[in-house]
């Protein structure tokens, strides 16, 4: 199943973690991930309007706050490539 690997640092507890989320869930559903440090749940995408009255992804929220979003690919040989 196609998926994304998302790495972020939890703001409340400063724990960095990596999560695998399905592409279908990210682009068409609602996705939450749980921080392994403080067990706080973070909304990554909401296309089903469960948490808001509008569709959004974590990228939309970060852009609205003026925060940087880095996207990249991980090759089979372990090379990482980032792009704008």
C-alpha positions as CSV (number, residue, x, y, z in Angstrom):
1,X,0.0,0.0,0.0
2,X,1.5,3.4,-1.0
3,X,2.4,5.4,2.0
4,X,4.3,8.5,3.2
5,X,6.9,8.6,5.9
6,X,6.4,11.7,8.1
7,X,9.0,12.9,10.6
8,X,8.3,15.8,12.9
9,X,9.1,17.2,16.4
10,X,6.2,17.4,18.8
11,X,5.9,21.0,20.0
12,X,4.6,20.2,23.6
13,X,7.4,17.7,24.5
14,X,10.1,18.2,21.9
15,X,10.1,14.5,20.9
16,X,11.1,13.7,17.3
17,X,9.3,10.8,15.8
18,X,8.7,9.1,12.4
19,X,5.3,7.7,11.3
20,X,4.1,5.9,8.2
21,X,0.7,7.1,6.9
22,X,-1.2,5.9,3.9
23,X,-1.4,8.2,0.9
24,X,-5.1,7.5,0.6
25,X,-5.7,8.6,4.2
26,X,-3.6,11.7,3.8
27,X,-5.3,12.9,0.6
28,X,-8.9,11.7,1.1
29,X,-9.4,10.9,4.8
30,X,-8.6,12.1,8.3
31,X,-5.2,11.1,9.9
32,X,-4.0,11.5,13.5
33,X,-0.6,10.3,14.8
34,X,0.3,9.8,18.4
35,X,3.5,11.2,19.9
36,X,5.5,8.5,21.5
37,X,6.8,10.9,24.1
38,X,3.8,12.6,25.6
39,X,1.0,10.5,23.8
40,X,-0.5,13.8,22.4
41,X,-2.4,13.2,19.2
42,X,-1.6,15.4,16.2
43,X,-4.0,16.0,13.3
44,X,-2.1,15.4,10.1
45,X,-5.0,15.6,7.6
46,X,-8.8,16.2,7.9
47,X,-10.7,15.7,4.6
48,X,-13.7,14.2,6.4
49,X,-14.3,17.4,8.4
50,X,-14.0,15.6,11.7
51,X,-11.9,18.2,13.4
52,X,-12.8,21.3,11.4
53,X,-15.4,22.6,9.0
54,X,-12.7,22.8,6.2
55,X,-10.5,20.3,4.5
56,X,-6.7,20.6,5.4
57,X,-3.4,18.9,5.7
58,X,-0.5,19.5,8.1
59,X,1.2,21.3,5.2
60,X,-1.7,23.8,5.0
61,X,-1.5,24.5,8.7
62,X,2.2,24.9,8.7
63,X,2.1,27.3,5.7
64,X,-0.6,29.4,7.4
65,X,1.7,29.8,10.5
66,X,4.7,30.6,8.3
67,X,6.6,27.4,9.2
68,X,8.8,25.5,6.8
69,X,7.6,22.3,5.2
70,X,10.3,20.0,3.7
71,X,9.4,17.4,1.2
72,X,11.7,14.7,-0.1
73,X,12.2,11.2,-1.3
74,X,14.0,8.2,0.1
75,X,15.7,6.1,-2.5
76,X,16.1,2.3,-2.3
77,X,19.8,2.8,-1.6
78,X,19.1,5.1,1.4
79,X,19.8,8.4,-0.4
80,X,17.5,11.3,0.6
81,X,16.5,14.0,-1.8
82,X,14.7,17.2,-0.6
83,X,12.8,19.7,-2.9
84,X,10.8,22.9,-2.5
